[in-house]
Amino acid sequence: MGAAVAAVLDEHFRDPGSVPGRLMGRFRNVDVPIHPSARIADAAVRAGARAREAGRWLVRHGTDRDDAVVGLALLAAVGTVDDVPHVQTIGLLSCTFGPLAAQALERLPGGEEPLLWLADRVAGWGRMYVVEALCRRADGHPDVRQWLLRRAVDGDFLNGYFAGEVARTTRLHEVLDGARVDTEIVDHAGDLLLVLTYSQGMGTTLESCPHADRLLAGHLSHLERLGPSPGRYHTSALLVRSLGEGGDPGSIGPVRRWRPYRDGYRALLDRDDWCATARTALADGHQAIVRLVETATDSELRAFPPSP
């Protein structure tokens, strides 16, 4: 992967008089990978400062997608902290540039802060690569770990690729063992658990998660302590569905394993204060609760009995 691009770069850099602008349009008939390529990186290292200059020029002035991708690949291999603003800006177009932007920032000293900046602003495939990079940089970086505990999962289906790694990296099971955990972490843990119930084929599933029982038990314990909110009601109701016969077998495995936790979530949903919170949220037009009620089966939710 990237051999044809590397050949073009080597040819360009062999000429000491070649300026970066001559690379414009050279990659239109070449297969340009959007993921890190060892061959392109090697070509960048061989050219050194000239590759850095060319990468900066292509990222800033390239009007063709492939030109900009090659420029970012050069910066991912030989860029410096001076390139962070350019990498962050182009990384916002994350579906195409996310993989290389994440690599470029990850290899730089102090790259955690710009990665966090980018993670707060991207979605989809690009977010996946940025979050994975943050997981690799979490050890020894409290700000990264705290972000992963609170904001890594954003509701996108692609969260399934990294949810298990987030739980492992942050040692979420140990965090939830604590007596007092703030609401952001508890609510995010519920979202993460829900992702694990549909992540087969992407990453860690609930069945394969080493600490799944501790995660569920800890989450339930903190829900008991914190009480209801529209978001907690919604997440708990979805977990009741996902941990039962209607869940994804490839992600949850035998349903009987989860029965105590499913019963625990259902017991919360049946409590008067939780029902009252859900009814108020529905009256206020809370979109997640509205969708939940629209898809509920008869007698599934005590807060919303079927009409006679």
MARFI-904285 format. One line per 2 residues: their letters; for each residue x, y, z negated of N, C-alpha, C. Coordinates in nm, 3 decimals, decimal comma, m for minus. Layout:
BEGIN
A> X Y Z X Y Z X Y Z; ...
END
This chain:
BEGIN
MG> 0,084 m0,120 0,000 0,000 0,000 0,000 0,088 0,125 0,000; 0,063 0,215 0,094 0,137 0,339 0,100 0,262 0,334 0,185
AA> 0,291 0,220 0,251 0,414 0,208 0,328 0,418 0,308 0,443; 0,306 0,326 0,511 0,304 0,418 0,626 0,324 0,562 0,580
VA> 0,263 0,598 0,468 0,282 0,733 0,414 0,428 0,754 0,376; 0,487 0,655 0,310 0,627 0,665 0,268 0,718 0,683 0,389
AV> 0,687 0,615 0,500 0,769 0,628 0,620 0,764 0,770 0,676; 0,645 0,828 0,677 0,631 0,967 0,723 0,711 1,061 0,633
LD> 0,701 1,039 0,502 0,773 1,125 0,408 0,924 1,111 0,424; 0,971 0,988 0,436 1,116 0,967 0,451 1,167 1,037 0,577
EH> 1,091 1,024 0,687 1,130 1,090 0,812 1,136 1,241 0,793; 1,036 1,294 0,726 1,031 1,439 0,703 1,149 1,487 0,620
FR> 1,176 1,417 0,510 1,280 1,463 0,419 1,422 1,437 0,471; 1,436 1,350 0,570 1,569 1,329 0,628 1,620 1,453 0,701
DP> 1,526 1,534 0,749 1,562 1,657 0,819 1,576 1,768 0,716; 1,694 1,816 0,688 1,712 1,917 0,584 1,643 2,049 0,617
GS> 1,606 2,068 0,742 1,539 2,193 0,779 1,388 2,186 0,777; 1,331 2,069 0,747 1,185 2,054 0,749 1,123 2,127 0,630
VP> 1,022 2,207 0,659 0,950 2,280 0,553 0,820 2,206 0,522; 0,762 2,228 0,404 0,641 2,153 0,365 0,527 2,165 0,464
GR> 0,513 2,280 0,528 0,401 2,299 0,619 0,400 2,203 0,736; 0,518 2,147 0,770 0,524 2,052 0,881 0,456 1,919 0,849
LM> 0,427 1,897 0,722 0,356 1,773 0,685 0,206 1,783 0,709; 0,156 1,904 0,729 0,013 1,922 0,752 m0,032 1,844 0,876
GR> m0,132 1,761 0,858 m0,188 1,685 0,968 m0,113 1,559 1,004; 0,001 1,533 0,937 0,081 1,415 0,970 0,016 1,284 0,922
FR> m0,086 1,292 0,840 m0,140 1,171 0,778 m0,280 1,136 0,829; m0,323 1,204 0,936 m0,460 1,182 0,983 m0,481 1,041 1,038
NV> m0,381 0,982 1,096 m0,393 0,847 1,152 m0,320 0,744 1,069; m0,301 0,777 0,940 m0,228 0,689 0,848 m0,322 0,652 0,734
DV> m0,310 0,528 0,686 m0,390 0,485 0,572 m0,331 0,547 0,445; m0,404 0,641 0,387 m0,356 0,713 0,269 m0,429 0,661 0,146
PI> m0,361 0,593 0,055 m0,427 0,541 m0,065 m0,455 0,652 m0,165; m0,568 0,645 m0,231 m0,600 0,745 m0,334 m0,554 0,697 m0,472
HP> m0,501 0,576 m0,480 m0,448 0,523 m0,605 m0,295 0,531 m0,605; m0,233 0,524 m0,720 m0,088 0,530 m0,725 m0,023 0,422 m0,639
SA> 0,081 0,461 m0,567 0,154 0,370 m0,479 0,301 0,375 m0,514; 0,359 0,259 m0,540 0,502 0,254 m0,573 0,587 0,301 m0,456
RI> 0,545 0,273 m0,334 0,626 0,311 m0,218 0,627 0,463 m0,199; 0,511 0,526 m0,219 0,507 0,673 m0,209 0,588 0,735 m0,323
AD> 0,575 0,678 m0,441 0,651 0,729 m0,556 0,801 0,717 m0,531; 0,844 0,605 m0,475 0,987 0,588 m0,446 1,035 0,691 m0,345
AA> 0,952 0,719 m0,243 0,989 0,820 m0,144 1,001 0,957 m0,209; 0,912 0,986 m0,303 0,917 1,114 m0,374 1,044 1,124 m0,459
VR> 1,077 1,017 m0,528 1,197 1,018 m0,612 1,322 1,036 m0,526; 1,326 0,972 m0,410 1,443 0,985 m0,321 1,461 1,131 m0,276
AG> 1,349 1,201 m0,257 1,357 1,339 m0,208 1,372 1,440 m0,320; 1,336 1,402 m0,441 1,355 1,487 m0,557 1,285 1,621 m0,549
AR> 1,363 1,731 m0,560 1,305 1,865 m0,566 1,228 1,900 m0,438; 1,272 1,849 m0,325 1,200 1,877 m0,199 1,063 1,812 m0,199
AR> 1,053 1,694 m0,259 0,921 1,629 m0,269 0,830 1,709 m0,362; 0,886 1,763 m0,469 0,807 1,845 m0,561 0,756 1,970 m0,490
EA> 0,843 2,032 m0,413 0,803 2,151 m0,338 0,693 2,118 m0,237; 0,709 2,006 m0,166 0,610 1,966 m0,067 0,477 1,930 m0,134
GR> 0,484 1,861 m0,246 0,361 1,827 m0,318 0,284 1,949 m0,361; 0,354 2,047 m0,415 0,288 2,171 m0,458 0,224 2,242 m0,339
WL> 0,296 2,245 m0,228 0,244 2,315 m0,111 0,119 2,245 m0,057; 0,123 2,114 m0,047 0,009 2,040 0,007 m0,113 2,049 m0,084
VR> m0,093 2,044 m0,214 m0,206 2,054 m0,307 m0,268 2,193 m0,301; m0,186 2,294 m0,287 m0,237 2,431 m0,288 m0,293 2,474 m0,153
HG> m0,236 2,426 m0,042 m0,272 2,479 0,090 m0,334 2,376 0,183; m0,330 2,249 0,146 m0,383 2,147 0,236 m0,532 2,164 0,260
TD> m0,573 2,157 0,385 m0,715 2,167 0,420 m0,773 2,031 0,460; m0,688 1,933 0,471 m0,731 1,797 0,503 m0,720 1,712 0,377
RD> m0,819 1,626 0,353 m0,819 1,546 0,231 m0,692 1,463 0,217; m0,650 1,400 0,327 m0,532 1,314 0,318 m0,406 1,393 0,285
DA> m0,395 1,514 0,339 m0,279 1,597 0,305 m0,276 1,626 0,156; m0,392 1,660 0,100 m0,399 1,692 m0,043 m0,371 1,570 m0,129
VV> m0,419 1,453 m0,086 m0,393 1,330 m0,161 m0,244 1,301 m0,164; m0,177 1,315 m0,051 m0,032 1,290 m0,047 0,040 1,391 m0,136
GL> m0,002 1,516 m0,131 0,059 1,616 m0,217 0,045 1,581 m0,363; m0,073 1,536 m0,402 m0,094 1,497 m0,541 m0,012 1,373 m0,576
AL> 0,001 1,280 m0,483 0,083 1,161 m0,508 0,228 1,200 m0,532; 0,276 1,301 m0,461 0,414 1,347 m0,482 0,429 1,409 m0,621
LA> 0,331 1,488 m0,662 0,337 1,548 m0,795 0,321 1,442 m0,904; 0,243 1,339 m0,875 0,227 1,232 m0,974 0,359 1,161 m0,999
AV> 0,449 1,165 m0,901 0,578 1,097 m0,915 0,688 1,189 m0,967; 0,688 1,316 m0,922 0,802 1,402 m0,956 0,759 1,540 m1,006
GT> 0,632 1,559 m1,036 0,585 1,688 m1,082 0,636 1,720 m1,222; 0,622 1,847 m1,261 0,663 1,892 m1,393 0,544 1,957 m1,462
VD> 0,565 2,003 m1,584 0,456 2,068 m1,658 0,407 2,193 m1,586; 0,489 2,253 m1,501 0,445 2,370 m1,425 0,333 2,335 m1,328
DV> 0,319 2,206 m1,297 0,217 2,163 m1,200 0,084 2,130 m1,265; 0,076 2,135 m1,396 m0,047 2,095 m1,465 m0,170 2,172 m1,414
PH> m0,166 2,305 m1,400 m0,287 2,374 m1,352 m0,335 2,326 m1,215; m0,241 2,301 m1,124 m0,280 2,253 m0,991 m0,340 2,113 m0,999
VQ> m0,280 2,027 m1,079 m0,329 1,890 m1,093 m0,468 1,891 m1,157; m0,487 1,972 m1,259 m0,618 1,979 m1,324 m0,724 2,028 m1,226
TI> m0,691 2,129 m1,149 m0,790 2,187 m1,058 m0,833 2,088 m0,952; m0,737 2,024 m0,886 m0,774 1,929 m0,782 m0,835 1,802 m0,843
GL> m0,795 1,772 m0,968 m0,852 1,656 m1,036 m1,000 1,669 m1,065; m1,053 1,791 m1,061 m1,197 1,809 m1,081 m1,278 1,742 m0,970
LS> m1,217 1,727 m0,852 m1,279 1,648 m0,744 m1,244 1,502 m0,770; m1,302 1,450 m0,876 m1,244 1,332 m0,940 m1,266 1,201 m0,866
CT> m1,371 1,190 m0,788 m1,393 1,061 m0,721 m1,281 1,029 m0,623; m1,221 1,132 m0,562 m1,110 1,112 m0,471 m0,975 1,129 m0,540
FG> m0,964 1,232 m0,623 m0,833 1,269 m0,677 m0,812 1,225 m0,822; m0,914 1,168 m0,884 m0,903 1,128 m1,024 m0,790 1,032 m1,056
PL> m0,773 0,924 m0,979 m0,667 0,828 m1,013 m0,528 0,890 m1,016; m0,495 0,969 m0,915 m0,362 1,029 m0,909 m0,347 1,144 m1,008
AA> m0,455 1,220 m1,030 m0,449 1,328 m1,129 m0,423 1,271 m1,268; m0,490 1,160 m1,300 m0,469 1,098 m1,430 m0,325 1,051 m1,444
QA> m0,270 0,989 m1,339 m0,131 0,943 m1,346 m0,034 1,060 m1,359; m0,060 1,166 m1,284 0,029 1,282 m1,287 0,035 1,343 m1,426
LE> m0,081 1,355 m1,492 m0,084 1,416 m1,625 m0,030 1,320 m1,731; m0,058 1,192 m1,714 m0,017 1,094 m1,815 0,135 1,085 m1,826
RL> 0,206 1,099 m1,717 0,351 1,081 m1,721 0,424 1,205 m1,774; 0,354 1,316 m1,789 0,420 1,438 m1,833 0,425 1,446 m1,986
PG> 0,529 1,503 m2,042 0,530 1,526 m2,187 0,418 1,623 m2,224; 0,347 1,591 m2,330 0,235 1,675 m2,371 0,114 1,663 m2,280
GE> 0,108 1,553 m2,204 m0,002 1,537 m2,109 m0,136 1,511 m2,173; m0,139 1,486 m2,303 m0,266 1,454 m2,369 m0,366 1,570 m2,359
EP> m0,319 1,690 m2,385 m0,410 1,805 m2,384 m0,472 1,830 m2,246; m0,393 1,833 m2,138 m0,456 1,849 m2,006 m0,545 1,732 m1,967
LL> m0,512 1,611 m2,013 m0,602 1,498 m1,986 m0,736 1,517 m2,057; m0,732 1,565 m2,181 m0,856 1,592 m2,253 m0,937 1,701 m2,183
WL> m0,868 1,803 m2,135 m0,936 1,911 m2,062 m1,009 1,853 m1,941; m0,941 1,767 m1,867 m1,001 1,708 m1,748 m1,113 1,612 m1,784
AD> m1,094 1,535 m1,890 m1,196 1,437 m1,930 m1,328 1,504 m1,965; m1,323 1,624 m2,017 m1,446 1,695 m2,052 m1,519 1,750 m1,931
RV> m1,459 1,740 m1,813 m1,515 1,808 m1,696 m1,540 1,717 m1,576; m1,509 1,589 m1,587 m1,526 1,500 m1,473 m1,623 1,388 m1,508
AG> m1,673 1,323 m1,405 m1,767 1,212 m1,422 m1,735 1,104 m1,321; m1,808 0,993 m1,332 m1,796 0,887 m1,233 m1,661 0,817 m1,234
WG> m1,616 0,780 m1,113 m1,492 0,703 m1,101 m1,372 0,779 m1,157; m1,365 0,908 m1,130 m1,252 0,984 m1,180 m1,244 0,984 m1,331
RM> m1,357 0,993 m1,397 m1,360 0,990 m1,543 m1,305 0,858 m1,595; m1,334 0,750 m1,523 m1,286 0,619 m1,566 m1,133 0,619 m1,577
YV> m1,066 0,672 m1,476 m0,919 0,672 m1,477 m0,865 0,765 m1,585; m0,930 0,877 m1,608 m0,884 0,970 m1,710 m0,900 0,909 m1,849
VE> m1,015 0,846 m1,873 m1,037 0,784 m2,005 m0,940 0,669 m2,027; m0,915 0,590 m1,924 m0,817 0,482 m1,938 m0,679 0,538 m1,971
AL> m0,642 0,650 m1,909 m0,513 0,712 m1,940 m0,510 0,760 m2,085; m0,620 0,816 m2,132 m0,626 0,861 m2,271 m0,614 0,743 m2,367
CR> m0,673 0,631 m2,333 m0,659 0,512 m2,418 m0,512 0,472 m2,432; m0,437 0,485 m2,324 m0,295 0,449 m2,329 m0,213 0,551 m2,408
RA> m0,265 0,672 m2,424 m0,192 0,776 m2,496 m0,247 0,801 m2,636; m0,338 0,718 m2,683 m0,407 0,747 m2,810 m0,318 0,726 m2,932
DG> m0,230 0,627 m2,927 m0,145 0,599 m3,044 m0,058 0,719 m3,076; m0,069 0,765 m3,200 0,012 0,878 m3,243 m0,042 1,013 m3,203
HP> m0,160 1,016 m3,142 m0,220 1,142 m3,099 m0,362 1,152 m3,156; m0,377 1,207 m3,274 m0,508 1,211 m3,341 m0,617 1,279 m3,258
DV> m0,583 1,385 m3,185 m0,686 1,454 m3,107 m0,743 1,363 m2,999; m0,657 1,283 m2,938 m0,704 1,190 m2,835 m0,795 1,085 m2,898
RQ> m0,752 1,030 m3,009 m0,832 0,926 m3,075 m0,967 0,981 m3,117; m0,970 1,102 m3,170 m1,097 1,160 m3,212 m1,189 1,187 m3,093
WL> m1,131 1,227 m2,980 m1,214 1,247 m2,861 m1,271 1,114 m2,814; m1,188 1,011 m2,813 m1,236 0,880 m2,769 m1,347 0,829 m2,860
LR> m1,338 0,857 m2,989 m1,439 0,812 m3,084 m1,572 0,884 m3,066; m1,569 1,003 m3,007 m1,688 1,086 m3,002 m1,745 1,111 m2,863
RA> m1,661 1,105 m2,758 m1,707 1,156 m2,630 m1,672 1,071 m2,508; m1,606 0,959 m2,527 m1,561 0,882 m2,411 m1,678 0,833 m2,326
VD> m1,780 0,777 m2,391 m1,897 0,724 m2,321 m1,994 0,838 m2,292; m2,030 0,853 m2,164 m2,118 0,964 m2,126 m2,248 0,918 m2,061
GD> m2,277 0,788 m2,066 m2,403 0,738 m2,011 m2,394 0,687 m1,868; m2,283 0,707 m1,802 m2,266 0,658 m1,666 m2,247 0,506 m1,668
FL> m2,300 0,439 m1,566 m2,287 0,294 m1,556 m2,141 0,252 m1,556; m2,053 0,335 m1,501 m1,911 0,301 m1,492 m1,842 0,299 m1,628
NG> m1,909 0,346 m1,733 m1,852 0,336 m1,867 m1,819 0,191 m1,903; m1,885 0,097 m1,835 m1,859 m0,044 m1,862 m1,716 m0,085 m1,837
YF> m1,643 m0,009 m1,756 m1,504 m0,044 m1,728 m1,412 m0,013 m1,845; m1,450 0,082 m1,929 m1,356 0,122 m2,034 m1,412 0,119 m2,175
AG> m1,541 0,089 m2,194 m1,599 0,094 m2,328 m1,527 0,000 m2,425; m1,498 m0,121 m2,382 m1,430 m0,215 m2,470 m1,292 m0,169 m2,507
EV> m1,221 m0,107 m2,413 m1,086 m0,057 m2,442 m1,092 0,060 m2,539; m1,195 0,143 m2,526 m1,212 0,253 m2,622 m1,233 0,198 m2,762
AR> m1,319 0,096 m2,775 m1,344 0,036 m2,906 m1,216 m0,023 m2,964; m1,136 m0,089 m2,880 m1,013 m0,150 m2,928 m0,910 m0,045 m2,966
TT> m0,890 0,053 m2,878 m0,787 0,154 m2,900 m0,814 0,236 m3,027; m0,940 0,271 m3,048 m0,975 0,355 m3,164 m0,995 0,275 m3,291
RL> m0,991 0,139 m3,279 m1,022 0,052 m3,392 m1,158 0,090 m3,452; m1,254 0,101 m3,363 m1,387 0,149 m3,402 m1,448 0,064 m3,513
HE> m1,424 m0,066 m3,512 m1,480 m0,152 m3,616 m1,431 m0,110 m3,755; m1,304 m0,068 m3,763 m1,252 m0,022 m3,891 m1,312 0,114 m3,930
VL> m1,331 0,199 m3,831 m1,392 0,330 m3,858 m1,533 0,312 m3,914; m1,611 0,223 m3,852 m1,749 0,203 m3,897 m1,757 0,130 m4,031
DG> m1,647 0,068 m4,072 m1,644 0,008 m4,206 m1,643 0,114 m4,316; m1,607 0,238 m4,280 m1,599 0,344 m4,379 m1,735 0,379 m4,436
AR> m1,733 0,429 m4,558 m1,859 0,462 m4,627 m1,929 0,581 m4,564; m1,851 0,679 m4,519 m1,911 0,800 m4,461 m1,842 0,829 m4,328
VD> m1,922 0,824 m4,223 m1,873 0,850 m4,088 m1,963 0,958 m4,030; m1,904 1,056 m3,961 m1,987 1,168 m3,914 m2,082 1,124 m3,804
TE> m2,185 1,205 m3,784 m2,294 1,168 m3,694 m2,247 1,151 m3,550; m2,150 1,232 m3,506 m2,101 1,220 m3,368 m2,044 1,081 m3,342
IV> m1,965 1,031 m3,435 m1,905 0,898 m3,416 m2,012 0,790 m3,419; m2,106 0,800 m3,512 m2,212 0,699 m3,522 m2,295 0,697 m3,394
DH> m2,336 0,813 m3,346 m2,419 0,818 m3,226 m2,343 0,769 m3,104; m2,216 0,806 m3,095 m2,134 0,759 m2,983 m2,113 0,609 m2,991
AG> m2,097 0,555 m3,112 m2,081 0,410 m3,128 m2,204 0,337 m3,077; m2,323 0,392 m3,101 m2,444 0,329 m3,050 m2,445 0,327 m2,898
DL> m2,406 0,437 m2,837 m2,399 0,442 m2,691 m2,298 0,340 m2,638; m2,184 0,329 m2,706 m2,081 0,235 m2,663 m2,130 0,091 m2,676
LL> m2,196 0,059 m2,784 m2,250 m0,076 m2,802 m2,348 m0,109 m2,690; m2,429 m0,012 m2,655 m2,525 m0,035 m2,548 m2,455 m0,066 m2,416
VL> m2,345 0,004 m2,388 m2,269 m0,022 m2,266 m2,217 m0,166 m2,264; m2,171 m0,215 m2,378 m2,117 m0,351 m2,384 m2,223 m0,457 m2,354
TY> m2,351 m0,421 m2,364 m2,457 m0,519 m2,335 m2,485 m0,532 m2,186; m2,419 m0,450 m2,101 m2,440 m0,465 m1,956 m2,309 m0,457 m1,877
SQ> m2,197 m0,484 m1,940 m2,067 m0,459 m1,877 m2,004 m0,580 m1,810; m2,076 m0,689 m1,793 m2,014 m0,805 m1,730 m1,966 m0,768 m1,589
GM> m1,849 m0,820 m1,553 m1,792 m0,790 m1,423 m1,713 m0,660 m1,418; m1,719 m0,582 m1,525 m1,646 m0,456 m1,529 m1,535 m0,458 m1,632
GT> m1,570 m0,492 m1,754 m1,472 m0,491 m1,861 m1,519 m0,579 m1,975; m1,477 m0,545 m2,095 m1,517 m0,620 m2,213 m1,669 m0,619 m2,229
TL> m1,726 m0,734 m2,257 m1,869 m0,743 m2,285 m1,891 m0,757 m2,435; m2,016 m0,746 m2,475 m2,045 m0,762 m2,617 m2,006 m0,903 m2,663
ES> m2,033 m1,002 m2,580 m2,000 m1,139 m2,617 m1,850 m1,157 m2,634; m1,770 m1,093 m2,550 m1,625 m1,112 m2,555 m1,555 m1,013 m2,647
CP> m1,627 m0,915 m2,698 m1,566 m0,815 m2,786 m1,526 m0,880 m2,918; m1,399 m0,872 m2,957 m1,353 m0,945 m3,077 m1,423 m0,904 m3,205
HA> m1,470 m0,781 m3,214 m1,528 m0,731 m3,338 m1,674 m0,690 m3,321; m1,744 m0,757 m3,230 m1,881 m0,719 m3,199 m1,971 m0,721 m3,322
DR> m1,960 m0,826 m3,405 m2,048 m0,835 m3,521 m2,022 m0,722 m3,620; m1,895 m0,690 m3,641 m1,862 m0,579 m3,732 m1,911 m0,446 m3,676
LL> m1,902 m0,429 m3,545 m1,948 m0,306 m3,483 m2,099 m0,289 m3,502; m2,173 m0,393 m3,475 m2,319 m0,385 m3,489 m2,359 m0,366 m3,635
AG> m2,296 m0,442 m3,725 m2,329 m0,430 m3,867 m2,296 m0,290 m3,919; m2,179 m0,237 m3,879 m2,141 m0,104 m3,923 m2,233 0,002 m3,868
HL> m2,269 m0,010 m3,741 m2,360 0,087 m3,679 m2,495 0,087 m3,751; m2,549 m0,029 m3,775 m2,677 m0,039 m3,846 m2,669 0,023 m3,985
SH> m2,561 m0,002 m4,055 m2,545 0,052 m4,189 m2,548 0,205 m4,188; m2,481 0,264 m4,091 m2,478 0,410 m4,085 m2,611 0,468 m4,037
LE> m2,684 0,396 m3,953 m2,818 0,442 m3,916 m2,909 0,446 m4,039; m2,898 0,345 m4,122 m2,974 0,344 m4,248 m2,942 0,467 m4,331
RL> m2,814 0,502 m4,336 m2,770 0,615 m4,418 m2,812 0,748 m4,359; m2,799 0,763 m4,228 m2,823 0,892 m4,164 m2,970 0,920 m4,139
GP> m3,048 0,816 m4,116 m3,188 0,838 m4,084 m3,211 0,863 m3,937; m3,336 0,892 m3,899 m3,371 0,896 m3,757 m3,338 1,028 m3,689
SP> m3,320 1,019 m3,559 m3,316 1,133 m3,467 m3,370 1,079 m3,335; m3,414 1,164 m3,244 m3,462 1,112 m3,115 m3,357 1,025 m3,045
GR> m3,231 1,067 m3,048 m3,128 0,989 m2,982 m3,106 0,854 m3,047; m3,107 0,851 m3,180 m3,087 0,724 m3,250 m3,206 0,631 m3,228
YH> m3,326 0,687 m3,224 m3,443 0,604 m3,196 m3,430 0,543 m3,057; m3,394 0,624 m2,959 m3,383 0,577 m2,821 m3,277 0,468 m2,809
TS> m3,160 0,491 m2,866 m3,053 0,392 m2,858 m3,091 0,262 m2,928; m3,152 0,273 m3,044 m3,192 0,153 m3,119 m3,296 0,073 m3,041
AL> m3,390 0,142 m2,978 m3,492 0,071 m2,900 m3,429 m0,001 m2,782; m3,332 0,061 m2,716 m3,266 m0,004 m2,604 m3,182 m0,123 m2,650
LV> m3,121 m0,112 m2,769 m3,045 m0,225 m2,821 m3,137 m0,342 m2,856; m3,256 m0,313 m2,907 m3,352 m0,421 m2,933 m3,382 m0,497 m2,804
RS> m3,401 m0,423 m2,696 m3,427 m0,488 m2,567 m3,304 m0,565 m2,519; m3,188 m0,502 m2,525 m3,068 m0,558 m2,465 m3,014 m0,678 m2,541
LG> m3,045 m0,689 m2,669 m2,996 m0,801 m2,750 m3,093 m0,919 m2,750; m3,202 m0,906 m2,677 m3,303 m1,012 m2,674 m3,303 m1,089 m2,544
EG> m3,411 m1,162 m2,523 m3,423 m1,250 m2,406 m3,419 m1,173 m2,275; m3,457 m1,046 m2,279 m3,455 m0,966 m2,157 m3,321 m0,902 m2,128
GD> m3,222 m0,926 m2,212 m3,090 m0,867 m2,192 m3,011 m0,938 m2,084; m2,891 m0,890 m2,060 m2,804 m0,946 m1,956 m2,727 m1,065 m2,013
PG> m2,760 m1,188 m1,971 m2,695 m1,306 m2,029 m2,543 m1,305 m2,013; m2,494 m1,253 m1,902 m2,351 m1,253 m1,879 m2,276 m1,157 m1,970
SI> m2,348 m1,064 m2,032 m2,284 m0,968 m2,122 m2,305 m1,001 m2,269; m2,420 m1,062 m2,301 m2,448 m1,085 m2,444 m2,434 m1,231 m2,484
GP> m2,440 m1,323 m2,387 m2,429 m1,464 m2,423 m2,553 m1,513 m2,496; m2,539 m1,609 m2,587 m2,655 m1,665 m2,658 m2,727 m1,559 m2,741
VR> m2,856 m1,546 m2,720 m2,935 m1,443 m2,788 m2,937 m1,467 m2,939; m2,935 m1,593 m2,982 m2,948 m1,622 m3,125 m2,837 m1,556 m3,208
RW> m2,721 m1,534 m3,148 m2,611 m1,472 m3,222 m2,648 m1,333 m3,270; m2,729 m1,263 m3,192 m2,758 m1,122 m3,220 m2,889 m1,102 m3,295
RP> m2,960 m1,211 m3,328 m3,093 m1,196 m3,388 m3,092 m1,112 m3,516; m2,996 m1,130 m3,607 m2,999 m1,047 m3,729 m2,986 m0,898 m3,699
YR> m2,907 m0,864 m3,602 m2,888 m0,723 m3,569 m3,009 m0,668 m3,495; m3,063 m0,749 m3,406 m3,185 m0,707 m3,336 m3,297 m0,682 m3,436
DG> m3,312 m0,773 m3,531 m3,415 m0,755 m3,634 m3,388 m0,628 m3,716; m3,261 m0,598 m3,740 m3,226 m0,478 m3,814 m3,266 m0,351 m3,740
YR> m3,239 m0,347 m3,611 m3,278 m0,230 m3,532 m3,431 m0,219 m3,524; m3,497 m0,332 m3,508 m3,643 m0,328 m3,500 m3,703 m0,279 m3,632
AL> m3,644 m0,320 m3,743 m3,696 m0,275 m3,873 m3,685 m0,123 m3,886; m3,576 m0,065 m3,834 m3,564 0,080 m3,837 m3,673 0,145 m3,751
LD> m3,694 0,091 m3,632 m3,794 0,148 m3,542 m3,935 0,143 m3,602; m3,959 0,048 m3,689 m4,092 0,031 m3,749 m4,113 0,119 m3,871
RD> m4,009 0,183 m3,921 m4,024 0,266 m4,040 m4,102 0,392 m4,008; m4,179 0,439 m4,109 m4,266 0,554 m4,087 m4,189 0,678 m4,043
DW> m4,074 0,703 m4,107 m4,000 0,824 m4,072 m3,942 0,815 m3,931; m3,900 0,696 m3,888 m3,851 0,680 m3,752 m3,966 0,695 m3,652
CA> m4,080 0,640 m3,683 m4,196 0,654 m3,594 m4,236 0,800 m3,580; m4,237 0,873 m3,692 m4,275 1,014 m3,688 m4,177 1,095 m3,603
TA> m4,050 1,064 m3,615 m3,948 1,134 m3,535 m3,971 1,107 m3,386; m4,001 0,984 m3,352 m4,022 0,949 m3,211 m4,147 1,016 m3,156
RT> m4,253 1,021 m3,234 m4,377 1,085 m3,187 m4,356 1,235 m3,166; m4,285 1,298 m3,257 m4,257 1,440 m3,241 m4,172 1,465 m3,117
AL> m4,073 1,379 m3,095 m3,988 1,394 m2,977 m4,070 1,379 m2,849; m4,162 1,284 m2,846 m4,247 1,266 m2,729 m4,334 1,389 m2,706
AD> m4,392 1,443 m2,812 m4,475 1,563 m2,799 m4,395 1,682 m2,749; m4,267 1,685 m2,783 m4,179 1,794 m2,740 m4,122 1,771 m2,601
GH> m4,155 1,657 m2,540 m4,107 1,629 m2,405 m3,964 1,582 m2,397; m3,911 1,522 m2,505 m3,775 1,469 m2,504 m3,765 1,363 m2,395
QA> m3,681 1,388 m2,292 m3,682 1,305 m2,172 m3,648 1,158 m2,198; m3,552 1,132 m2,286 m3,516 0,993 m2,313 m3,632 0,918 m2,377
IV> m3,702 0,984 m2,468 m3,817 0,920 m2,534 m3,932 0,904 m2,435; m3,952 1,002 m2,350 m4,058 0,991 m2,248 m4,032 0,870 m2,160
RL> m3,909 0,853 m2,113 m3,877 0,738 m2,028 m3,891 0,607 m2,104; m3,853 0,608 m2,231 m3,864 0,489 m2,313 m4,009 0,445 m2,324
VE> m4,098 0,539 m2,353 m4,240 0,506 m2,368 m4,299 0,459 m2,236; m4,257 0,520 m2,127 m4,309 0,482 m1,995 m4,272 0,339 m1,958
TA> m4,161 0,290 m2,010 m4,115 0,155 m1,975 m4,142 0,052 m2,085; m4,204 0,096 m2,193 m4,229 0,003 m2,305 m4,341 m0,094 m2,271
TD> m4,327 m0,216 m2,319 m4,434 m0,314 m2,305 m4,531 m0,301 m2,422; m4,645 m0,363 m2,410 m4,745 m0,355 m2,516 m4,687 m0,403 m2,648
SE> m4,711 m0,325 m2,753 m4,671 m0,359 m2,890 m4,520 m0,361 m2,910; m4,442 m0,314 m2,813 m4,296 m0,314 m2,830 m4,253 m0,211 m2,932
LR> m4,319 m0,096 m2,934 m4,280 0,014 m3,022 m4,398 0,051 m3,112; m4,380 0,033 m3,241 m4,488 0,065 m3,336 m4,527 0,212 m3,331
AF> m4,433 0,297 m3,300 m4,463 0,441 m3,296 m4,563 0,476 m3,186; m4,572 0,391 m3,085 m4,658 0,420 m2,971 m4,745 0,298 m2,939
PP> m4,847 0,273 m3,020 m4,933 0,157 m2,993 m5,004 0,172 m2,861; m5,033 0,061 m2,793 m5,104 0,070 m2,664 m5,242 0,129 m2,681
SP> m5,284 0,202 m2,580 m5,419 0,263 m2,584 m5,523 0,153 m2,576; m5,636 0,169 m2,651 m5,741 0,067 m2,647 m5,805 0,062 m2,509
END
